Amino acid sequence: MKALLSIAVFFIAISVNAQKLQNGSYSTVGYINSDGKVQSSSYSTIGYIKDGKVQNGSYSTIGYIKNGKVQNGSYSTIGYVNSDGKIQNGSYSTIGYIKDGKVQNGSYSTIGYYDKSIPVEHVAAFFFFFFTDQL
């Protein structure tokens, strides 16, 4: 039984680490779990991203991400996540790039890192649109 518990803890630890978000100095700033739960660096739940809906930690809808379009809770477009990893604000100005595990600002300076198993839209929500107070 102890061996089974140890194996389970090992795989849970791997899955948590695999979904880590780090700043440009490699400090952990948050986590996004495969079920869409968004957590701070101290594992407190700060939101959810599921089925295109972005919610805060109290389950209030704060935005939407669908087909590359990012909208606030009132359905106003606030940005875009392009298929090539380019992130744009609502006026189509480039504000960043997300590609190959690296997050860059509009000037190509690295501002973070992510595990490639996290959807790019979720990374964009964290670093550019909805959870930026965690950085």
MODELLER restraints for C-alpha pairs under 7 A, 6 or more apart:
rsr = mdl.restraints
at = mdl.atoms
rsr.add(forms.Gaussian(group=physical.xy_distance, feature=features.Distance(at['CA:16:A'], at['CA:33:A']), mean=6.91, stdev=0.5))
rsr.add(forms.Gaussian(group=physical.xy_distance, feature=features.Distance(at['CA:18:A'], at['CA:115:A']), mean=5.90, stdev=0.5))
rsr.add(forms.Gaussian(group=physical.xy_distance, feature=features.Distance(at['CA:19:A'], at['CA:31:A']), mean=5.64, stdev=0.5))
rsr.add(forms.Gaussian(group=physical.xy_distance, feature=features.Distance(at['CA:19:A'], at['CA:32:A']), mean=5.59, stdev=0.5))
rsr.add(forms.Gaussian(group=physical.xy_distance, feature=features.Distance(at['CA:19:A'], at['CA:33:A']), mean=6.07, stdev=0.5))
rsr.add(forms.Gaussian(group=physical.xy_distance, feature=features.Distance(at['CA:19:A'], at['CA:115:A']), mean=5.44, stdev=0.5))
rsr.add(forms.Gaussian(group=physical.xy_distance, feature=features.Distance(at['CA:19:A'], at['CA:117:A']), mean=6.90, stdev=0.5))
rsr.add(forms.Gaussian(group=physical.xy_distance, feature=features.Distance(at['CA:19:A'], at['CA:118:A']), mean=6.33, stdev=0.5))
rsr.add(forms.Gaussian(group=physical.xy_distance, feature=features.Distance(at['CA:20:A'], at['CA:28:A']), mean=6.78, stdev=0.5))
rsr.add(forms.Gaussian(group=physical.xy_distance, feature=features.Distance(at['CA:20:A'], at['CA:30:A']), mean=6.15, stdev=0.5))
rsr.add(forms.Gaussian(group=physical.xy_distance, feature=features.Distance(at['CA:20:A'], at['CA:31:A']), mean=4.63, stdev=0.5))
rsr.add(forms.Gaussian(group=physical.xy_distance, feature=features.Distance(at['CA:20:A'], at['CA:32:A']), mean=6.78, stdev=0.5))
rsr.add(forms.Gaussian(group=physical.xy_distance, feature=features.Distance(at['CA:20:A'], at['CA:114:A']), mean=6.14, stdev=0.5))
rsr.add(forms.Gaussian(group=physical.xy_distance, feature=features.Distance(at['CA:20:A'], at['CA:115:A']), mean=6.21, stdev=0.5))
rsr.add(forms.Gaussian(group=physical.xy_distance, feature=features.Distance(at['CA:21:A'], at['CA:28:A']), mean=5.81, stdev=0.5))
rsr.add(forms.Gaussian(group=physical.xy_distance, feature=features.Distance(at['CA:21:A'], at['CA:29:A']), mean=5.73, stdev=0.5))
rsr.add(forms.Gaussian(group=physical.xy_distance, feature=features.Distance(at['CA:21:A'], at['CA:30:A']), mean=5.11, stdev=0.5))
rsr.add(forms.Gaussian(group=physical.xy_distance, feature=features.Distance(at['CA:21:A'], at['CA:31:A']), mean=5.55, stdev=0.5))
rsr.add(forms.Gaussian(group=physical.xy_distance, feature=features.Distance(at['CA:21:A'], at['CA:113:A']), mean=5.91, stdev=0.5))
rsr.add(forms.Gaussian(group=physical.xy_distance, feature=features.Distance(at['CA:21:A'], at['CA:114:A']), mean=4.77, stdev=0.5))
rsr.add(forms.Gaussian(group=physical.xy_distance, feature=features.Distance(at['CA:22:A'], at['CA:28:A']), mean=4.28, stdev=0.5))
rsr.add(forms.Gaussian(group=physical.xy_distance, feature=features.Distance(at['CA:22:A'], at['CA:29:A']), mean=5.22, stdev=0.5))
rsr.add(forms.Gaussian(group=physical.xy_distance, feature=features.Distance(at['CA:22:A'], at['CA:30:A']), mean=6.98, stdev=0.5))
rsr.add(forms.Gaussian(group=physical.xy_distance, feature=features.Distance(at['CA:22:A'], at['CA:112:A']), mean=5.30, stdev=0.5))
rsr.add(forms.Gaussian(group=physical.xy_distance, feature=features.Distance(at['CA:22:A'], at['CA:113:A']), mean=5.04, stdev=0.5))
rsr.add(forms.Gaussian(group=physical.xy_distance, feature=features.Distance(at['CA:22:A'], at['CA:114:A']), mean=6.39, stdev=0.5))
rsr.add(forms.Gaussian(group=physical.xy_distance, feature=features.Distance(at['CA:23:A'], at['CA:29:A']), mean=6.26, stdev=0.5))
rsr.add(forms.Gaussian(group=physical.xy_distance, feature=features.Distance(at['CA:23:A'], at['CA:111:A']), mean=5.61, stdev=0.5))
rsr.add(forms.Gaussian(group=physical.xy_distance, feature=features.Distance(at['CA:23:A'], at['CA:112:A']), mean=3.97, stdev=0.5))
rsr.add(forms.Gaussian(group=physical.xy_distance, feature=features.Distance(at['CA:23:A'], at['CA:113:A']), mean=6.25, stdev=0.5))
rsr.add(forms.Gaussian(group=physical.xy_distance, feature=features.Distance(at['CA:23:A'], at['CA:135:A']), mean=7.00, stdev=0.5))
rsr.add(forms.Gaussian(group=physical.xy_distance, feature=features.Distance(at['CA:24:A'], at['CA:110:A']), mean=5.70, stdev=0.5))
rsr.add(forms.Gaussian(group=physical.xy_distance, feature=features.Distance(at['CA:24:A'], at['CA:111:A']), mean=4.28, stdev=0.5))
rsr.add(forms.Gaussian(group=physical.xy_distance, feature=features.Distance(at['CA:24:A'], at['CA:112:A']), mean=4.29, stdev=0.5))
rsr.add(forms.Gaussian(group=physical.xy_distance, feature=features.Distance(at['CA:24:A'], at['CA:113:A']), mean=6.83, stdev=0.5))
rsr.add(forms.Gaussian(group=physical.xy_distance, feature=features.Distance(at['CA:28:A'], at['CA:41:A']), mean=5.78, stdev=0.5))
rsr.add(forms.Gaussian(group=physical.xy_distance, feature=features.Distance(at['CA:29:A'], at['CA:40:A']), mean=6.29, stdev=0.5))
rsr.add(forms.Gaussian(group=physical.xy_distance, feature=features.Distance(at['CA:29:A'], at['CA:41:A']), mean=4.75, stdev=0.5))
rsr.add(forms.Gaussian(group=physical.xy_distance, feature=features.Distance(at['CA:29:A'], at['CA:134:A']), mean=6.25, stdev=0.5))
rsr.add(forms.Gaussian(group=physical.xy_distance, feature=features.Distance(at['CA:29:A'], at['CA:135:A']), mean=6.04, stdev=0.5))
rsr.add(forms.Gaussian(group=physical.xy_distance, feature=features.Distance(at['CA:30:A'], at['CA:39:A']), mean=5.47, stdev=0.5))
rsr.add(forms.Gaussian(group=physical.xy_distance, feature=features.Distance(at['CA:30:A'], at['CA:40:A']), mean=4.30, stdev=0.5))
rsr.add(forms.Gaussian(group=physical.xy_distance, feature=features.Distance(at['CA:30:A'], at['CA:41:A']), mean=4.23, stdev=0.5))
rsr.add(forms.Gaussian(group=physical.xy_distance, feature=features.Distance(at['CA:31:A'], at['CA:38:A']), mean=5.82, stdev=0.5))
rsr.add(forms.Gaussian(group=physical.xy_distance, feature=features.Distance(at['CA:31:A'], at['CA:39:A']), mean=5.03, stdev=0.5))
rsr.add(forms.Gaussian(group=physical.xy_distance, feature=features.Distance(at['CA:31:A'], at['CA:40:A']), mean=6.38, stdev=0.5))
rsr.add(forms.Gaussian(group=physical.xy_distance, feature=features.Distance(at['CA:31:A'], at['CA:41:A']), mean=6.82, stdev=0.5))
rsr.add(forms.Gaussian(group=physical.xy_distance, feature=features.Distance(at['CA:32:A'], at['CA:38:A']), mean=4.59, stdev=0.5))
rsr.add(forms.Gaussian(group=physical.xy_distance, feature=features.Distance(at['CA:32:A'], at['CA:39:A']), mean=6.30, stdev=0.5))
rsr.add(forms.Gaussian(group=physical.xy_distance, feature=features.Distance(at['CA:36:A'], at['CA:48:A']), mean=5.34, stdev=0.5))
rsr.add(forms.Gaussian(group=physical.xy_distance, feature=features.Distance(at['CA:36:A'], at['CA:49:A']), mean=4.72, stdev=0.5))
rsr.add(forms.Gaussian(group=physical.xy_distance, feature=features.Distance(at['CA:36:A'], at['CA:50:A']), mean=5.51, stdev=0.5))
rsr.add(forms.Gaussian(group=physical.xy_distance, feature=features.Distance(at['CA:37:A'], at['CA:45:A']), mean=6.94, stdev=0.5))
rsr.add(forms.Gaussian(group=physical.xy_distance, feature=features.Distance(at['CA:37:A'], at['CA:47:A']), mean=6.11, stdev=0.5))
rsr.add(forms.Gaussian(group=physical.xy_distance, feature=features.Distance(at['CA:37:A'], at['CA:48:A']), mean=4.52, stdev=0.5))
rsr.add(forms.Gaussian(group=physical.xy_distance, feature=features.Distance(at['CA:37:A'], at['CA:49:A']), mean=6.47, stdev=0.5))
rsr.add(forms.Gaussian(group=physical.xy_distance, feature=features.Distance(at['CA:38:A'], at['CA:45:A']), mean=5.91, stdev=0.5))
rsr.add(forms.Gaussian(group=physical.xy_distance, feature=features.Distance(at['CA:38:A'], at['CA:46:A']), mean=5.71, stdev=0.5))
rsr.add(forms.Gaussian(group=physical.xy_distance, feature=features.Distance(at['CA:38:A'], at['CA:47:A']), mean=4.92, stdev=0.5))
rsr.add(forms.Gaussian(group=physical.xy_distance, feature=features.Distance(at['CA:38:A'], at['CA:48:A']), mean=5.37, stdev=0.5))
rsr.add(forms.Gaussian(group=physical.xy_distance, feature=features.Distance(at['CA:39:A'], at['CA:45:A']), mean=4.39, stdev=0.5))
rsr.add(forms.Gaussian(group=physical.xy_distance, feature=features.Distance(at['CA:39:A'], at['CA:46:A']), mean=5.31, stdev=0.5))
rsr.add(forms.Gaussian(group=physical.xy_distance, feature=features.Distance(at['CA:39:A'], at['CA:47:A']), mean=6.90, stdev=0.5))
rsr.add(forms.Gaussian(group=physical.xy_distance, feature=features.Distance(at['CA:40:A'], at['CA:46:A']), mean=6.40, stdev=0.5))
rsr.add(forms.Gaussian(group=physical.xy_distance, feature=features.Distance(at['CA:40:A'], at['CA:134:A']), mean=6.71, stdev=0.5))
rsr.add(forms.Gaussian(group=physical.xy_distance, feature=features.Distance(at['CA:45:A'], at['CA:57:A']), mean=5.80, stdev=0.5))
rsr.add(forms.Gaussian(group=physical.xy_distance, feature=features.Distance(at['CA:46:A'], at['CA:56:A']), mean=5.85, stdev=0.5))
rsr.add(forms.Gaussian(group=physical.xy_distance, feature=features.Distance(at['CA:46:A'], at['CA:57:A']), mean=4.32, stdev=0.5))
rsr.add(forms.Gaussian(group=physical.xy_distance, feature=features.Distance(at['CA:47:A'], at['CA:55:A']), mean=5.31, stdev=0.5))
rsr.add(forms.Gaussian(group=physical.xy_distance, feature=features.Distance(at['CA:47:A'], at['CA:56:A']), mean=4.02, stdev=0.5))
rsr.add(forms.Gaussian(group=physical.xy_distance, feature=features.Distance(at['CA:47:A'], at['CA:57:A']), mean=4.11, stdev=0.5))
rsr.add(forms.Gaussian(group=physical.xy_distance, feature=features.Distance(at['CA:48:A'], at['CA:54:A']), mean=5.76, stdev=0.5))
rsr.add(forms.Gaussian(group=physical.xy_distance, feature=features.Distance(at['CA:48:A'], at['CA:55:A']), mean=5.06, stdev=0.5))
rsr.add(forms.Gaussian(group=physical.xy_distance, feature=features.Distance(at['CA:48:A'], at['CA:56:A']), mean=6.37, stdev=0.5))
rsr.add(forms.Gaussian(group=physical.xy_distance, feature=features.Distance(at['CA:48:A'], at['CA:57:A']), mean=6.98, stdev=0.5))
rsr.add(forms.Gaussian(group=physical.xy_distance, feature=features.Distance(at['CA:49:A'], at['CA:55:A']), mean=6.42, stdev=0.5))
rsr.add(forms.Gaussian(group=physical.xy_distance, feature=features.Distance(at['CA:52:A'], at['CA:64:A']), mean=5.38, stdev=0.5))
rsr.add(forms.Gaussian(group=physical.xy_distance, feature=features.Distance(at['CA:52:A'], at['CA:65:A']), mean=4.80, stdev=0.5))
rsr.add(forms.Gaussian(group=physical.xy_distance, feature=features.Distance(at['CA:52:A'], at['CA:66:A']), mean=5.35, stdev=0.5))
rsr.add(forms.Gaussian(group=physical.xy_distance, feature=features.Distance(at['CA:53:A'], at['CA:61:A']), mean=6.92, stdev=0.5))
rsr.add(forms.Gaussian(group=physical.xy_distance, feature=features.Distance(at['CA:53:A'], at['CA:63:A']), mean=6.14, stdev=0.5))
rsr.add(forms.Gaussian(group=physical.xy_distance, feature=features.Distance(at['CA:53:A'], at['CA:64:A']), mean=4.55, stdev=0.5))
rsr.add(forms.Gaussian(group=physical.xy_distance, feature=features.Distance(at['CA:53:A'], at['CA:65:A']), mean=6.40, stdev=0.5))
rsr.add(forms.Gaussian(group=physical.xy_distance, feature=features.Distance(at['CA:54:A'], at['CA:61:A']), mean=5.82, stdev=0.5))
rsr.add(forms.Gaussian(group=physical.xy_distance, feature=features.Distance(at['CA:54:A'], at['CA:62:A']), mean=5.72, stdev=0.5))
rsr.add(forms.Gaussian(group=physical.xy_distance, feature=features.Distance(at['CA:54:A'], at['CA:63:A']), mean=4.90, stdev=0.5))
rsr.add(forms.Gaussian(group=physical.xy_distance, feature=features.Distance(at['CA:54:A'], at['CA:64:A']), mean=5.43, stdev=0.5))
rsr.add(forms.Gaussian(group=physical.xy_distance, feature=features.Distance(at['CA:55:A'], at['CA:61:A']), mean=4.25, stdev=0.5))
rsr.add(forms.Gaussian(group=physical.xy_distance, feature=features.Distance(at['CA:55:A'], at['CA:62:A']), mean=5.24, stdev=0.5))
rsr.add(forms.Gaussian(group=physical.xy_distance, feature=features.Distance(at['CA:55:A'], at['CA:63:A']), mean=6.83, stdev=0.5))
rsr.add(forms.Gaussian(group=physical.xy_distance, feature=features.Distance(at['CA:56:A'], at['CA:62:A']), mean=6.47, stdev=0.5))
rsr.add(forms.Gaussian(group=physical.xy_distance, feature=features.Distance(at['CA:61:A'], at['CA:73:A']), mean=5.94, stdev=0.5))
rsr.add(forms.Gaussian(group=physical.xy_distance, feature=features.Distance(at['CA:62:A'], at['CA:72:A']), mean=5.90, stdev=0.5))
rsr.add(forms.Gaussian(group=physical.xy_distance, feature=features.Distance(at['CA:62:A'], at['CA:73:A']), mean=4.38, stdev=0.5))
rsr.add(forms.Gaussian(group=physical.xy_distance, feature=features.Distance(at['CA:63:A'], at['CA:71:A']), mean=5.38, stdev=0.5))
rsr.add(forms.Gaussian(group=physical.xy_distance, feature=features.Distance(at['CA:63:A'], at['CA:72:A']), mean=4.05, stdev=0.5))
rsr.add(forms.Gaussian(group=physical.xy_distance, feature=features.Distance(at['CA:63:A'], at['CA:73:A']), mean=4.17, stdev=0.5))
rsr.add(forms.Gaussian(group=physical.xy_distance, feature=features.Distance(at['CA:64:A'], at['CA:70:A']), mean=5.76, stdev=0.5))
rsr.add(forms.Gaussian(group=physical.xy_distance, feature=features.Distance(at['CA:64:A'], at['CA:71:A']), mean=5.06, stdev=0.5))
rsr.add(forms.Gaussian(group=physical.xy_distance, feature=features.Distance(at['CA:64:A'], at['CA:72:A']), mean=6.32, stdev=0.5))
rsr.add(forms.Gaussian(group=physical.xy_distance, feature=features.Distance(at['CA:64:A'], at['CA:73:A']), mean=6.95, stdev=0.5))
rsr.add(forms.Gaussian(group=physical.xy_distance, feature=features.Distance(at['CA:65:A'], at['CA:71:A']), mean=6.40, stdev=0.5))
rsr.add(forms.Gaussian(group=physical.xy_distance, feature=features.Distance(at['CA:68:A'], at['CA:80:A']), mean=5.39, stdev=0.5))
rsr.add(forms.Gaussian(group=physical.xy_distance, feature=features.Distance(at['CA:68:A'], at['CA:81:A']), mean=4.63, stdev=0.5))
rsr.add(forms.Gaussian(group=physical.xy_distance, feature=features.Distance(at['CA:68:A'], at['CA:82:A']), mean=5.88, stdev=0.5))
rsr.add(forms.Gaussian(group=physical.xy_distance, feature=features.Distance(at['CA:69:A'], at['CA:77:A']), mean=6.94, stdev=0.5))
rsr.add(forms.Gaussian(group=physical.xy_distance, feature=features.Distance(at['CA:69:A'], at['CA:79:A']), mean=6.17, stdev=0.5))
rsr.add(forms.Gaussian(group=physical.xy_distance, feature=features.Distance(at['CA:69:A'], at['CA:80:A']), mean=4.66, stdev=0.5))
rsr.add(forms.Gaussian(group=physical.xy_distance, feature=features.Distance(at['CA:69:A'], at['CA:81:A']), mean=6.40, stdev=0.5))
rsr.add(forms.Gaussian(group=physical.xy_distance, feature=features.Distance(at['CA:70:A'], at['CA:77:A']), mean=5.80, stdev=0.5))
rsr.add(forms.Gaussian(group=physical.xy_distance, feature=features.Distance(at['CA:70:A'], at['CA:78:A']), mean=5.69, stdev=0.5))
rsr.add(forms.Gaussian(group=physical.xy_distance, feature=features.Distance(at['CA:70:A'], at['CA:79:A']), mean=4.89, stdev=0.5))
rsr.add(forms.Gaussian(group=physical.xy_distance, feature=features.Distance(at['CA:70:A'], at['CA:80:A']), mean=5.51, stdev=0.5))
rsr.add(forms.Gaussian(group=physical.xy_distance, feature=features.Distance(at['CA:71:A'], at['CA:77:A']), mean=4.26, stdev=0.5))
rsr.add(forms.Gaussian(group=physical.xy_distance, feature=features.Distance(at['CA:71:A'], at['CA:78:A']), mean=5.26, stdev=0.5))
rsr.add(forms.Gaussian(group=physical.xy_distance, feature=features.Distance(at['CA:71:A'], at['CA:79:A']), mean=6.87, stdev=0.5))
rsr.add(forms.Gaussian(group=physical.xy_distance, feature=features.Distance(at['CA:72:A'], at['CA:78:A']), mean=6.46, stdev=0.5))
rsr.add(forms.Gaussian(group=physical.xy_distance, feature=features.Distance(at['CA:77:A'], at['CA:90:A']), mean=5.74, stdev=0.5))
rsr.add(forms.Gaussian(group=physical.xy_distance, feature=features.Distance(at['CA:78:A'], at['CA:89:A']), mean=5.75, stdev=0.5))
rsr.add(forms.Gaussian(group=physical.xy_distance, feature=features.Distance(at['CA:78:A'], at['CA:90:A']), mean=4.25, stdev=0.5))
rsr.add(forms.Gaussian(group=physical.xy_distance, feature=features.Distance(at['CA:79:A'], at['CA:88:A']), mean=5.35, stdev=0.5))
rsr.add(forms.Gaussian(group=physical.xy_distance, feature=features.Distance(at['CA:79:A'], at['CA:89:A']), mean=3.98, stdev=0.5))
rsr.add(forms.Gaussian(group=physical.xy_distance, feature=features.Distance(at['CA:79:A'], at['CA:90:A']), mean=4.21, stdev=0.5))
rsr.add(forms.Gaussian(group=physical.xy_distance, feature=features.Distance(at['CA:80:A'], at['CA:87:A']), mean=5.79, stdev=0.5))
rsr.add(forms.Gaussian(group=physical.xy_distance, feature=features.Distance(at['CA:80:A'], at['CA:88:A']), mean=5.06, stdev=0.5))
rsr.add(forms.Gaussian(group=physical.xy_distance, feature=features.Distance(at['CA:80:A'], at['CA:89:A']), mean=6.29, stdev=0.5))
rsr.add(forms.Gaussian(group=physical.xy_distance, feature=features.Distance(at['CA:80:A'], at['CA:90:A']), mean=6.99, stdev=0.5))
rsr.add(forms.Gaussian(group=physical.xy_distance, feature=features.Distance(at['CA:81:A'], at['CA:87:A']), mean=4.85, stdev=0.5))
rsr.add(forms.Gaussian(group=physical.xy_distance, feature=features.Distance(at['CA:81:A'], at['CA:88:A']), mean=6.62, stdev=0.5))
rsr.add(forms.Gaussian(group=physical.xy_distance, feature=features.Distance(at['CA:81:A'], at['CA:121:A']), mean=6.43, stdev=0.5))
rsr.add(forms.Gaussian(group=physical.xy_distance, feature=features.Distance(at['CA:85:A'], at['CA:97:A']), mean=5.37, stdev=0.5))
rsr.add(forms.Gaussian(group=physical.xy_distance, feature=features.Distance(at['CA:85:A'], at['CA:98:A']), mean=4.76, stdev=0.5))
rsr.add(forms.Gaussian(group=physical.xy_distance, feature=features.Distance(at['CA:85:A'], at['CA:99:A']), mean=5.60, stdev=0.5))
rsr.add(forms.Gaussian(group=physical.xy_distance, feature=features.Distance(at['CA:86:A'], at['CA:94:A']), mean=6.89, stdev=0.5))
rsr.add(forms.Gaussian(group=physical.xy_distance, feature=features.Distance(at['CA:86:A'], at['CA:96:A']), mean=6.08, stdev=0.5))
rsr.add(forms.Gaussian(group=physical.xy_distance, feature=features.Distance(at['CA:86:A'], at['CA:97:A']), mean=4.56, stdev=0.5))
rsr.add(forms.Gaussian(group=physical.xy_distance, feature=features.Distance(at['CA:86:A'], at['CA:98:A']), mean=6.49, stdev=0.5))
rsr.add(forms.Gaussian(group=physical.xy_distance, feature=features.Distance(at['CA:87:A'], at['CA:94:A']), mean=5.80, stdev=0.5))
rsr.add(forms.Gaussian(group=physical.xy_distance, feature=features.Distance(at['CA:87:A'], at['CA:95:A']), mean=5.70, stdev=0.5))
rsr.add(forms.Gaussian(group=physical.xy_distance, feature=features.Distance(at['CA:87:A'], at['CA:96:A']), mean=4.94, stdev=0.5))
rsr.add(forms.Gaussian(group=physical.xy_distance, feature=features.Distance(at['CA:87:A'], at['CA:97:A']), mean=5.54, stdev=0.5))
rsr.add(forms.Gaussian(group=physical.xy_distance, feature=features.Distance(at['CA:88:A'], at['CA:94:A']), mean=4.31, stdev=0.5))
rsr.add(forms.Gaussian(group=physical.xy_distance, feature=features.Distance(at['CA:88:A'], at['CA:95:A']), mean=5.29, stdev=0.5))
rsr.add(forms.Gaussian(group=physical.xy_distance, feature=features.Distance(at['CA:88:A'], at['CA:96:A']), mean=6.92, stdev=0.5))
rsr.add(forms.Gaussian(group=physical.xy_distance, feature=features.Distance(at['CA:89:A'], at['CA:95:A']), mean=6.45, stdev=0.5))
rsr.add(forms.Gaussian(group=physical.xy_distance, feature=features.Distance(at['CA:94:A'], at['CA:106:A']), mean=5.78, stdev=0.5))
rsr.add(forms.Gaussian(group=physical.xy_distance, feature=features.Distance(at['CA:95:A'], at['CA:105:A']), mean=5.84, stdev=0.5))
rsr.add(forms.Gaussian(group=physical.xy_distance, feature=features.Distance(at['CA:95:A'], at['CA:106:A']), mean=4.35, stdev=0.5))
rsr.add(forms.Gaussian(group=physical.xy_distance, feature=features.Distance(at['CA:96:A'], at['CA:104:A']), mean=5.37, stdev=0.5))
rsr.add(forms.Gaussian(group=physical.xy_distance, feature=features.Distance(at['CA:96:A'], at['CA:105:A']), mean=4.04, stdev=0.5))
rsr.add(forms.Gaussian(group=physical.xy_distance, feature=features.Distance(at['CA:96:A'], at['CA:106:A']), mean=4.19, stdev=0.5))
rsr.add(forms.Gaussian(group=physical.xy_distance, feature=features.Distance(at['CA:97:A'], at['CA:103:A']), mean=5.83, stdev=0.5))
rsr.add(forms.Gaussian(group=physical.xy_distance, feature=features.Distance(at['CA:97:A'], at['CA:104:A']), mean=5.05, stdev=0.5))
rsr.add(forms.Gaussian(group=physical.xy_distance, feature=features.Distance(at['CA:97:A'], at['CA:105:A']), mean=6.31, stdev=0.5))
rsr.add(forms.Gaussian(group=physical.xy_distance, feature=features.Distance(at['CA:97:A'], at['CA:106:A']), mean=6.93, stdev=0.5))
rsr.add(forms.Gaussian(group=physical.xy_distance, feature=features.Distance(at['CA:98:A'], at['CA:104:A']), mean=6.40, stdev=0.5))
rsr.add(forms.Gaussian(group=physical.xy_distance, feature=features.Distance(at['CA:98:A'], at['CA:120:A']), mean=6.80, stdev=0.5))
rsr.add(forms.Gaussian(group=physical.xy_distance, feature=features.Distance(at['CA:100:A'], at['CA:116:A']), mean=6.81, stdev=0.5))
rsr.add(forms.Gaussian(group=physical.xy_distance, feature=features.Distance(at['CA:101:A'], at['CA:113:A']), mean=5.49, stdev=0.5))
rsr.add(forms.Gaussian(group=physical.xy_distance, feature=features.Distance(at['CA:101:A'], at['CA:114:A']), mean=4.97, stdev=0.5))
rsr.add(forms.Gaussian(group=physical.xy_distance, feature=features.Distance(at['CA:101:A'], at['CA:115:A']), mean=5.80, stdev=0.5))
rsr.add(forms.Gaussian(group=physical.xy_distance, feature=features.Distance(at['CA:101:A'], at['CA:116:A']), mean=5.45, stdev=0.5))
rsr.add(forms.Gaussian(group=physical.xy_distance, feature=features.Distance(at['CA:102:A'], at['CA:110:A']), mean=6.89, stdev=0.5))
rsr.add(forms.Gaussian(group=physical.xy_distance, feature=features.Distance(at['CA:102:A'], at['CA:112:A']), mean=6.02, stdev=0.5))
rsr.add(forms.Gaussian(group=physical.xy_distance, feature=features.Distance(at['CA:102:A'], at['CA:113:A']), mean=4.54, stdev=0.5))
rsr.add(forms.Gaussian(group=physical.xy_distance, feature=features.Distance(at['CA:102:A'], at['CA:114:A']), mean=6.30, stdev=0.5))
rsr.add(forms.Gaussian(group=physical.xy_distance, feature=features.Distance(at['CA:103:A'], at['CA:110:A']), mean=5.79, stdev=0.5))
rsr.add(forms.Gaussian(group=physical.xy_distance, feature=features.Distance(at['CA:103:A'], at['CA:111:A']), mean=5.69, stdev=0.5))
rsr.add(forms.Gaussian(group=physical.xy_distance, feature=features.Distance(at['CA:103:A'], at['CA:112:A']), mean=4.78, stdev=0.5))
rsr.add(forms.Gaussian(group=physical.xy_distance, feature=features.Distance(at['CA:103:A'], at['CA:113:A']), mean=5.59, stdev=0.5))
rsr.add(forms.Gaussian(group=physical.xy_distance, feature=features.Distance(at['CA:104:A'], at['CA:110:A']), mean=4.26, stdev=0.5))
rsr.add(forms.Gaussian(group=physical.xy_distance, feature=features.Distance(at['CA:104:A'], at['CA:111:A']), mean=5.27, stdev=0.5))
rsr.add(forms.Gaussian(group=physical.xy_distance, feature=features.Distance(at['CA:104:A'], at['CA:112:A']), mean=6.80, stdev=0.5))
rsr.add(forms.Gaussian(group=physical.xy_distance, feature=features.Distance(at['CA:105:A'], at['CA:111:A']), mean=6.44, stdev=0.5))
rsr.add(forms.Gaussian(group=physical.xy_distance, feature=features.Distance(at['CA:125:A'], at['CA:131:A']), mean=6.63, stdev=0.5))
rsr.add(forms.Gaussian(group=physical.xy_distance, feature=features.Distance(at['CA:126:A'], at['CA:132:A']), mean=5.95, stdev=0.5))
